[in-house]
Amino acid sequence: MDLQLSVLTDIDPDTHQVHLTVTGALTEDNHQLLLRVLQQAQALTAGLEVLVDLTGTASRASAVDLLLREIDHHDPDGPLFPVGFVVPAPPACSSHAGAAPEPRTVWTGAGRKAHGDDR
């Protein structure tokens, strides 16, 4: 498995949003690299919401959980709020026919309340 991460950044001042599209493998060993990219993105674009699309990654659920936990435990006045993660839907049960489940967005910190995410 290729353990590299690639991050494409799209900044849209009209929607007040930074969209990071991540590809590659997100693991427990490299999740902090993505955390640093998030910190840099928000430092450069203060006040803009950050949305991270992980649907193009071969991400381990434990790596995503670690990343979310670290962001949630970050100083709430710091630069990591709000951050939303578009995560792949869990694999569909083989006994159910039909369309694949849609990815879902998980928000951290202040973004959770602003977007009605009650996880």
LINUR-V634283 format. One record per residue. N is the residue number from 0. RES is the residue in three letters. PHI is phi in whole degrees, 0 to 359 (999 if undefined). OMEGA is omega in radians with two decimals (NA if undefined). D_CENTER is the distance of its C-alpha to the mean C-alpha in Angstrom with 1 decimal. Layout:
[[N RES PHI OMEGA D_CENTER] [N RES PHI OMEGA D_CENTER]]
This chain:
[[0 MET 999 3.09 20.9] [1 ASP 284 -3.07 19.6] [2 LEU 265 3.13 17.4] [3 GLN 278 3.02 16.5] [4 LEU 246 3.04 13.2] [5 SER 235 -3.11 13.4] [6 VAL 232 3.06 11.3] [7 LEU 259 -3.08 12.8] [8 THR 251 3.08 12.6] [9 ASP 234 -3.12 14.1] [10 ILE 254 -3.12 15.4] [11 ASP 240 -3.11 17.1] [12 PRO 293 3.13 19.3] [13 ASP 291 3.13 20.8] [14 THR 263 -3.12 17.8] [15 HIS 58 -3.09 16.7] [16 GLN 222 3.00 13.2] [17 VAL 250 -3.13 11.5] [18 HIS 248 3.09 9.6] [19 LEU 253 3.09 8.1] [20 THR 257 -3.05 8.9] [21 VAL 253 3.03 8.6] [22 THR 232 -3.11 11.6] [23 GLY 108 -3.10 13.6] [24 ALA 247 3.06 13.4] [25 LEU 265 -3.08 10.8] [26 THR 234 3.07 13.3] [27 GLU 297 -3.10 14.5] [28 ASP 282 -3.07 16.4] [29 ASN 242 -3.10 14.0] [30 HIS 298 -3.13 10.7] [31 GLN 290 3.04 12.4] [32 LEU 297 3.11 12.7] [33 LEU 293 3.08 9.0] [34 LEU 300 3.11 9.5] [35 ARG 295 3.09 12.6] [36 VAL 297 3.10 11.2] [37 LEU 298 3.13 9.1] [38 GLN 298 3.12 12.4] [39 GLN 294 -3.13 14.4] [40 ALA 299 -3.11 12.6] [41 GLN 284 3.07 13.2] [42 ALA 295 -3.12 16.6] [43 LEU 278 -3.05 17.6] [44 THR 231 -3.07 16.6] [45 ALA 310 3.09 17.5] [46 GLY 90 3.12 17.3] [47 LEU 267 3.09 14.7] [48 GLU 285 3.13 11.6] [49 VAL 248 3.08 8.4] [50 LEU 242 -3.08 6.2] [51 VAL 250 -3.13 3.7] [52 ASP 266 3.14 5.7] [53 LEU 258 -3.07 6.0] [54 THR 290 3.13 9.3] [55 GLY 264 -3.12 11.3] [56 THR 255 2.91 10.8] [57 ALA 263 -3.02 13.2] [58 SER 263 3.04 10.9] [59 ARG 273 -3.14 12.7] [60 ALA 303 -3.13 11.9] [61 SER 294 3.11 13.3] [62 ALA 290 3.10 11.0] [63 VAL 295 3.11 7.8] [64 ASP 299 3.10 10.3] [65 LEU 299 -3.13 11.4] [66 LEU 298 3.14 8.3] [67 LEU 297 -3.14 8.0] [68 ARG 297 -3.14 11.7] [69 GLU 295 3.11 12.1] [70 ILE 291 3.14 10.2] [71 ASP 295 -3.14 12.3] [72 HIS 269 3.09 15.3] [73 HIS 288 3.10 15.1] [74 ASP 307 -3.10 17.9] [75 PRO 299 3.09 17.2] [76 ASP 271 -3.11 19.1] [77 GLY 281 -2.99 17.1] [78 PRO 277 -3.03 14.8] [79 LEU 260 -3.11 11.3] [80 PHE 227 -0.28 11.8] [81 PRO 276 3.08 10.6] [82 VAL 230 3.08 6.9] [83 GLY 247 3.12 5.4] [84 PHE 241 3.01 2.8] [85 VAL 271 -3.06 5.7] [86 VAL 250 3.12 7.0] [87 PRO 298 3.06 10.5] [88 ALA 290 3.07 13.3] [89 PRO 300 -3.13 15.5] [90 PRO 303 3.13 18.5] [91 ALA 290 3.09 21.3] [92 CYS 295 -3.07 24.4] [93 SER 296 -3.13 27.0] [94 SER 278 3.13 29.6] [95 HIS 258 3.10 27.8] [96 ALA 270 3.07 28.6] [97 GLY 123 -3.08 26.8] [98 ALA 289 3.09 23.7] [99 ALA 293 3.13 20.5] [100 PRO 296 -3.13 18.1] [101 GLU 283 3.02 15.5] [102 PRO 298 3.11 11.8] [103 ARG 236 3.13 10.5] [104 THR 253 3.10 8.1] [105 VAL 247 -3.12 7.5] [106 TRP 257 3.10 8.1] [107 THR 252 2.99 9.0] [108 GLY 48 -3.08 12.5] [109 ALA 300 3.13 14.4] [110 GLY 294 -3.13 12.0] [111 ARG 298 3.14 12.7] [112 LYS 290 -3.10 16.3] [113 ALA 297 -3.09 16.1] [114 HIS 251 3.09 14.4] [115 GLY 68 3.13 16.5] [116 ASP 272 -3.08 13.9] [117 ASP 248 -3.09 16.3] [118 ARG 300 NA 14.7]]
